[in-house]
């Protein structure tokens, strides 16, 4: 059956097939100047997927940061910024002094610089993904969100009775046996440690 004119490949005068005209180039998009509504929608989807994706979105350019909320300005109780699926691996997995984190849900690995760990005792991780730290010297306990960088102060670890047999808080902090920790509610943190230690505190408590 002969093909219709519409199916025929156009040819040049010398019999060779003519080149098809290229499709018109798509309009250039100025991604750095998204409207607040568009940027907010993208940020919302990124945060719904994972807080790390939200941080990447904010890091892309200054304009996007200005159009999205800074997670460090939110209270620790704001659960949408909790790093639930991320755990910090031992220091032997470090790369250039950056700690390695793995997402237990997706298997993704990222490396994050956490300079505060050099000036803190590291107690452990909460169920929400926060790192429980203790300042060297002052012994102020803190919760660190390793993905957003938010740090929340808790009461001094001296209230945990860390002096021990040697009468040294520093020795007690170094030798503390961490079992678990987590948010009891939106403002109270509980810590289980050593043989029978249990402590609860709210950010800002003395």
N, C-alpha and C positions, 0 to 999 in steps of 0.2 A: 504494500500500500504506500502510495506516495505521501510524504510528510507534508504538512501544511506549511505555508509561508512562515508562520509564527515559530515553527520548530526548526527552521533552517538556520544554519550558522552563517552569518554574514561574511562575505569575502571581499578582498580588495580586487583592484583591477587585474593584478597578476595571478589571481586565483588562490592566493593564500588566505587562510581565515583571518578576518580582521580581529584586532584585539577588542575585547569587551571594555566599554568605558568603566573606569573605577567608580565604585560607589562614593557618593559625596562624603568627605571626611566628617565624622561626628563633631558636633560643636564642642569647643574646648571648655572644660569645666574649671572654674576657679574654686577649687576645693577649700582653699584657705579662707575664703570669704563666704562660707555657708551662712544662711540665715539662722537666727537663734532657734527657730522651730526645727529646722532640718538637723542642726548639730545636736540639739537636745534629744531628738528621736534616735539618732545614731548612738549617742552616749547611753541612752536608756537601754537599748538593745545590747550594747557592749557590757554594761553592768549586770544585766540579767543573765548573761552568759557566764561571766567570771570577772571578779574585781581586777584581775591582772589585765584583762582586755580593756577595761575602763581606764586603767593607768596608762596603757599604751596609747589609747585614743587621746588622752590629755597631753601626752608627751609629743604627739605628732607636730604640733605647732602652737604658737602663742595664742592665736585666735581661738582655737578649739578649747584651750585651757580656760580662757576667759568666758566661754559659753557653757562651761560645765562646772558643777560644784566641786570644790576642793575637799576630798575626803578627810583631810586632816583638820578641817574646821567642824567636823561632826563629832558628836559624842561617841564613846566606845560602844554605847548601847545600840547604835544604828547598825542593825544586822546586815543591811545590804552591802556594807563594806567589809564584812568579816571574811578573812582568808580561809574559809572552812576546809577546802580541799588541798591546801598546801602544807607540806611538812619540810622541815629543814634537815638535810642529811648531815652526817658527821663531818668534821673539818677536813678529813682526808680527801673529801670530794671537792674541796675548794679549787677555784681557778683564779689566779692572780688576786688572792685575798678576798674573793667574792664567794659568799656562801651559796651552795647549791640547794635549790628547792625543787621538789617534785610534786606534781599534781596527782594525787592518788586516784582521781576519777578518770583523767585523760592520759596520764603518763607523761605529760609535758614537763620538761625541765627548764628552769631558768636560774640565772646566777644574779645575786643581789649583794651589793656592798652594804654591810652593816657595821659601821665603825664603832657603834656603841658597845658591841660585844667585847672590845678590847678593854673597856673600862667598867665592865659589869661581870658579875657572876651570873651564869646562865643556869636557871633552875629547871626549866622544862617548857612544855607547850600545853596550852589550854585546848579544850575540845573545839573551840572556835577558830583555832589556828594562831592565836596570839603567843608571843614568846614571853615567858615570865623571867624578868631580870632583876638583879639587885645591884645597885650602884656600889662600887668599891669606895670605901671611906665613909660615905654617909649612910650606907645600907638601906637607902630608900628603895622599896620594891616598886617595880614598874611593869606595865604590860606594853609590849611593842607589837604593832601590826607590821609585819615585815614587808608586806606588799605596798601599803600606803605610806608607811613611815610614821604613823600616829603613835605617840608615846603618852601613856596615861600613868600618873603617879598614884601609888598606893601608900599605906602607912609603912613606917620603917620595919625592916625585917627583924630588927631587934626585939620586936613584940612577939616574935615566934619562939623566943627562948633559945637562940642559936649558940649561946656561949659554950655550952657543953662542958666536958670535964676539964678542958684546958683553959676555960674562962676567956676564950677569944672568940669574938663575933666573926672575925675573918675566917678562922678555922671552921666555925660552925656553918658559915655560908658556903665554904668550899666543899664541905663534906655532907651537906644536906641531901637527903635521899628524897627525891621528888617522885610522887606517885601519880597525881592527877590534879587538874585545876579546870575551872570553867565558870561561866556566868550563871549564878543561881537565878537571877532575874535581870532586868535591864540595867541594874546599877550595882549589883553585889557580886563580888568575886570570891570563890571558895578555893582553898588550897589544901590538899592532903599531902603530908610529908612525914618523913622519918617513920618511927614505929606506930605512934598513935597521934600524930600531930594533925590538927584540923583548925584552919583559920578562915575567917570571912571578913571582908572589908569592902568599903565603897571608895571609889576614886575621890580624893580630897579629904578622907579621914586622916586624923593625926595619929 
